[in-house]
């Protein structure tokens, strides 16, 4: 999550990238204003600043980095277009041992200990990378909210907690306000964080506490591969990183190949929460939007004027999506969406073209989003002939 006002004007990180070819205008918001994507070939401004959403919007859904898919296909293998994005260089050893200097996703140059044994990971997406690279034993702290607001379970699913062997003793409270003492208690040598951590907290950790902070918030799907490489460099785990990179590249390549063979792209509403006003979904330049496109779908909110719009039931009826895919987990299930007005009147619902999907696959920019999220979307939108 990117907390309200966390990355203000002084800390804004923006990207300009081309729109994907399938971002068709299947739905135009009724309110006045120019869409961020008025043409399929337009360039869209992208920012890591949090969209304006009401307090009732789910915390996890705004942990998305804003991005579009950029993959180069070379000799039949998808590779990250941002190769060479990170500059690593040897530094003089400090009193604690060897160090290296890295440039993180926000363009910050950070000197970090090489292969640190005690690391605080302040994002589920980064924890996914650490686990897949065999680095769980290095993790001594993870992000969580205050106990009254869910604690560890507010950021991690029961499956993640079990698989990654997480416990409340590892909690570093990042919300509703950052608790420096909880970080100090786990005595990390390095902090790996995403923009769910506020600017003020990053400054306090790096300046006041003197602990280096590397920000990992990939702006593109291929940026996930770049972050895998960066983490591997910090910990010296080249072989596992090469294996994981191969898996991720193959999945991206398969998806882009599928897109080239499809005769049509079914319209879809992908929603991550619902209430009495309608359905929260993904607009232009978001992970959710890009996932839909690479999976061969056409989002009905592709032409929205905000990154995370809430579509009214009437707007969904007018758009008439062929499919509705909703996020489940963290207290959300089909009844959450069925409780919104006019749910039973939507043709896709009447035809049974609705499907639940793990919210993590829609909201966390990590290897699992590529390895599990993309195939799951493809299977729903383009089922294999029976």
C-alpha positions in Angstrom: 0.0 0.0 0.0 1.0 3.6 -0.6 -0.4 5.5 2.4 -2.3 8.8 1.7 0.2 11.5 1.0 3.2 9.3 1.5 4.9 10.1 -1.7 4.0 13.8 -2.2 5.3 16.2 -4.8 8.8 16.2 -3.4 9.0 12.4 -3.7 7.0 11.7 -6.8 8.4 9.1 -9.1 6.9 9.2 -12.6 7.2 7.0 -15.7 6.2 7.6 -19.3 5.5 4.3 -21.1 3.5 3.3 -24.2 0.0 2.0 -23.8 -0.6 -1.6 -24.6 -2.3 -2.3 -27.9 -5.4 -3.9 -26.4 -6.4 -1.0 -24.1 -9.6 -0.4 -26.1 -12.2 2.1 -24.9 -14.9 -0.3 -24.0 -16.2 2.0 -21.3 -16.1 5.8 -21.0 -16.8 7.4 -17.7 -19.9 9.6 -17.6 -18.0 12.4 -15.8 -16.3 15.1 -17.8 -12.6 14.9 -18.3 -10.0 13.5 -20.6 -9.0 9.9 -20.2 -5.4 9.0 -19.5 -5.6 6.7 -22.5 -7.6 8.3 -25.3 -5.8 6.4 -28.0 -4.3 2.9 -28.0 -1.0 4.3 -29.1 -0.9 7.2 -26.6 1.8 7.5 -24.0 0.5 7.5 -20.5 2.0 9.3 -17.5 2.6 6.9 -14.7 3.2 7.7 -11.0 3.8 5.7 -7.9 1.6 8.2 -6.0 -1.5 6.7 -4.5 -4.8 7.3 -6.3 -7.5 9.2 -4.5 -9.7 6.6 -2.9 -12.0 6.9 0.1 -11.0 5.5 3.4 -13.2 2.5 2.9 -11.2 1.3 0.0 -9.3 -1.9 0.9 -5.7 -1.4 2.1 -4.2 -4.1 0.0 -5.5 -3.0 -3.3 -3.5 0.2 -3.3 -0.3 -1.6 -2.8 -0.1 -1.9 -6.6 2.8 -0.3 -8.4 1.7 1.4 -11.6 3.0 -0.2 -14.7 2.6 -1.5 -18.2 4.1 -4.7 -19.6 7.3 -4.1 -21.5 9.0 -7.4 -22.7 11.5 -7.9 -25.4 11.4 -11.2 -27.2 14.9 -12.3 -28.2 15.6 -15.7 -29.7 12.3 -16.9 -28.5 12.9 -16.0 -24.9 11.3 -13.1 -23.1 13.8 -11.0 -21.3 13.5 -7.9 -19.1 13.5 -4.7 -21.2 15.2 -3.0 -18.3 18.3 -5.1 -18.3 21.1 -3.1 -16.9 18.7 -1.0 -15.0 20.6 -1.5 -11.8 24.1 -0.4 -11.3 26.1 -2.4 -8.8 29.6 -1.6 -7.8 32.0 -2.8 -5.2 32.7 -0.5 -2.3 35.4 -0.4 0.3 34.6 -2.9 3.0 33.1 -1.4 6.1 33.7 -2.5 9.7 31.0 -5.0 9.3 32.4 -6.5 6.1 31.9 -6.2 2.3 29.4 -3.7 1.0 27.9 -3.0 -2.5 26.1 0.0 -3.8 22.8 -0.5 -5.6 20.3 1.8 -7.3 16.8 0.9 -6.3 13.4 1.2 -8.0 13.1 4.8 -7.0 16.5 5.8 -8.3 18.1 6.0 -4.9 21.8 5.0 -4.6 22.1 2.9 -1.5 25.2 1.2 0.1 24.2 -2.1 1.6 26.0 -5.0 3.3 26.6 -7.9 1.0 24.7 -11.1 1.9 23.3 -9.7 5.2 22.1 -12.3 7.6 19.4 -10.2 9.2 16.9 -8.5 6.9 13.5 -6.8 7.5 11.2 -7.3 4.5 8.4 -4.7 4.5 6.2 -6.0 1.6 4.6 -9.3 0.8 5.8 -9.0 -2.8 9.4 -8.8 -1.7 8.9 -11.6 0.8 7.8 -13.7 -2.2 11.1 -13.0 -4.0 13.1 -13.8 -0.8 11.4 -17.1 -0.4 11.7 -18.2 -4.0 15.4 -17.4 -3.9 15.9 -19.6 -0.8 16.5 -16.6 1.4 13.8 -17.1 4.1 16.5 -17.7 6.8 17.8 -14.2 6.3 14.4 -12.6 7.2 14.0 -11.5 10.8 11.1 -9.0 10.4 8.1 -8.5 8.1 5.5 -5.7 7.7 2.3 -5.8 9.6 -0.4 -3.5 11.0 -1.2 -2.8 14.6 -2.7 -5.9 16.3 -6.1 -4.2 16.7 -6.1 -3.8 12.9 -5.2 -7.3 12.0 -1.5 -7.5 12.7 0.3 -9.9 10.5 -2.9 -11.2 8.9 -3.7 -7.7 7.5 -0.8 -8.1 5.0 -0.3 -11.8 4.7 -2.7 -14.6 3.8 -2.9 -17.7 6.0 -1.2 -19.7 3.2 1.6 -17.2 3.0 2.1 -17.2 6.8 2.3 -21.0 6.8 4.4 -21.4 3.7 6.9 -18.7 4.7 6.9 -19.6 8.4 6.0 -16.1 9.6 5.0 -15.2 13.2 3.8 -12.2 15.1 7.2 -11.9 16.8 8.6 -10.8 13.4 6.1 -7.9 13.1 7.4 -4.5 12.1 4.4 -2.2 12.4 4.1 0.1 9.4 0.5 1.2 10.1 -1.5 3.1 10.9 1.8 4.8 11.8 5.3 3.5 11.6 6.6 2.0 14.9 10.4 2.4 14.9 10.8 0.4 18.1 9.3 -2.7 16.4 11.9 -2.4 13.7 14.8 -1.9 16.2 13.6 -5.0 18.1 14.4 -7.3 15.2 17.9 -5.8 14.7 18.1 -5.8 10.9 21.2 -5.0 8.9 19.1 -4.1 5.9 15.5 -3.1 5.1 13.9 -4.1 1.8 10.6 -2.1 1.4 8.0 -1.1 -1.1 6.0 2.1 -1.2 3.6 0.8 1.4 6.2 2.3 3.7 5.9 6.1 4.0 8.6 8.6 3.0 8.8 9.7 6.6 9.4 6.1 7.8 12.1 5.6 5.1 13.8 8.7 6.2 13.6 7.7 9.9 15.0 4.2 9.2 17.9 5.3 7.0 18.8 8.6 8.7 17.9 8.3 12.3 18.3 4.6 12.8 21.2 4.3 10.3 19.8 1.2 8.6 20.0 1.1 4.8 16.7 0.9 3.0 16.3 -0.5 -0.6 13.0 0.3 -2.2 11.6 -2.4 -4.5 8.5 -1.2 -6.3 8.8 -2.4 -10.0 7.0 -0.2 -12.5 6.5 -3.0 -15.0 5.9 -6.7 -15.1 9.4 -7.1 -16.5 10.6 -4.9 -13.6 9.8 -7.9 -11.3 12.5 -9.8 -13.1 14.9 -6.9 -12.5 14.1 -6.9 -8.8 14.8 -10.6 -8.6 18.2 -9.9 -10.1 18.9 -7.1 -7.7 18.0 -9.2 -4.6 20.2 -12.0 -6.0 23.1 -9.6 -6.3 22.7 -8.4 -2.8 22.8 -11.9 -1.4 25.0 -13.6 -4.0 22.5 -16.2 -5.1 23.1 -16.2 -8.8 22.0 -19.8 -9.7 18.5 -19.6 -8.0 18.0 -16.2 -9.6 18.8 -17.6 -13.1 16.3 -20.4 -12.6 13.6 -18.1 -11.4 14.3 -15.6 -14.1 13.9 -18.4 -16.7 10.5 -19.4 -15.3 9.2 -15.8 -15.3 10.5 -15.0 -18.8 8.9 -18.2 -20.1 5.5 -17.3 -18.6 5.7 -13.8 -20.0 6.7 -15.1 -23.4 3.9 -17.6 -23.5 1.4 -14.9 -22.6 2.6 -12.6 -25.3 2.5 -15.4 -27.8 -1.1 -16.2 -26.8 -2.1 -12.6 -27.4 -0.8 -12.7 -31.0 -3.0 -15.8 -31.8 -6.3 -14.6 -30.3 -9.1 -13.6 -32.7 -10.9 -11.6 -30.0 -10.5 -10.3 -26.5 -13.5 -10.9 -24.2 -14.6 -7.9 -22.2 -14.1 -8.3 -18.5 -14.6 -6.6 -15.1 -11.9 -7.5 -12.7 -12.9 -6.2 -9.2 -11.1 -6.4 -6.0 -13.9 -5.2 -3.6 -17.5 -4.1 -3.7 -19.9 -2.1 -1.6 -23.2 -0.4 -1.8 -21.9 2.1 -4.4 -20.5 -0.5 -6.8 -17.3 -2.3 -7.8 -13.7 -1.2 -7.2 -11.6 -2.0 -10.2 -8.4 -1.2 -12.1 -8.0 1.7 -14.5 -5.2 2.7 -16.9 -1.5 2.2 -16.0 -2.1 -0.3 -13.1 -0.9 -3.9 -12.5 -4.5 -5.1 -12.7 -5.1 -3.5 -16.1 -1.8 -4.9 -17.5 -2.6 -8.4 -16.2 -6.0 -8.3 -18.0 -4.3 -7.2 -21.2 -1.5 -9.8 -21.2 -4.0 -12.5 -20.4 -6.0 -11.6 -23.5 -8.8 -9.6 -22.0 -10.4 -6.2 -22.6 -11.1 -4.3 -19.4 -14.3 -2.4 -19.3 -12.5 0.2 -17.2 -9.5 0.6 -19.5 -10.6 4.2 -20.4 -11.4 5.3 -16.8 -9.9 8.7 -15.7 -8.5 7.4 -12.4 -6.2 4.4 -11.7 -8.6 2.7 -9.3 -12.2 3.7 -10.1 -15.3 2.5 -8.5 -17.9 1.6 -11.2 -21.5 2.0 -10.3 -23.8 -1.0 -10.9 -25.4 1.0 -13.7 -22.1 1.5 -15.4 -21.4 -2.2 -15.2 -24.8 -3.0 -16.7 -24.2 -0.6 -19.6 -20.7 -2.0 -20.2 -22.1 -5.6 -20.1 -18.8 -7.4 -19.6 -18.6 -11.0 -20.8 -16.7 -12.0 -17.7 -16.5 -10.8 -14.0 -13.5 -11.9 -12.0 -13.4 -10.9 -8.4 -10.6 -11.1 -5.8 -11.0 -13.4 -2.8 -9.2 -13.6 0.5 -8.6 -11.2 3.3 -12.3 -11.3 4.3 -13.5 -11.1 0.7 -15.6 -13.8 -1.0 -18.4 -14.0 -3.6 -21.0 -12.8 -1.2 -19.0 -9.5 -0.9 -19.7 -8.8 -4.5 -23.2 -10.4 -4.7 -24.2 -8.0 -2.0 -23.6 -5.0 -4.3 -26.7 -3.5 -6.0 -27.9 -5.1 -9.3 -25.4 -8.0 -9.1 -28.0 -10.6 -10.1 -29.1 -8.4 -13.0 -25.7 -8.4 -14.7 -25.8 -10.7 -17.7 -22.4 -12.3 -16.9 -23.7 -13.3 -13.5 -26.9 -14.7 -15.0 -24.8 -16.7 -17.5 -22.4 -18.0 -14.8 -19.5 -16.2 -16.3 -18.1 -15.2 -12.9 -15.0 -16.5 -11.1 -13.1 -15.8 -7.9 -9.3 -15.4 -7.9 -6.7 -15.0 -5.2 -6.5 -11.3 -4.4 -2.7 -11.7 -4.0 -2.4 -12.6 -7.7 -4.1 -9.3 -8.5 -2.5 -6.9 -6.1 1.1 -8.0 -5.4 3.9 -7.2 -8.0 5.9 -10.3 -7.4 6.9 -13.6 -9.1 3.6 -15.2 -8.1 1.7 -12.6 -10.0 3.4 -13.8 -13.1 3.6 -17.5 -12.4 0.1 -17.9 -10.9 -1.9 -14.8 -11.8 -1.4 -14.7 -15.5 -2.1 -18.5 -16.1 -5.2 -18.2 -13.9 -6.6 -15.3 -15.9 -5.8 -17.0 -19.2 -7.6 -20.2 -18.0 -10.7 -18.2 -17.1 -10.9 -16.0 -20.2 -9.6 -18.5 -22.7 -10.5 -22.0 -21.5 -9.0 -24.9 -23.4 -11.5 -26.8 -25.6 -13.1 -29.7 -23.8 
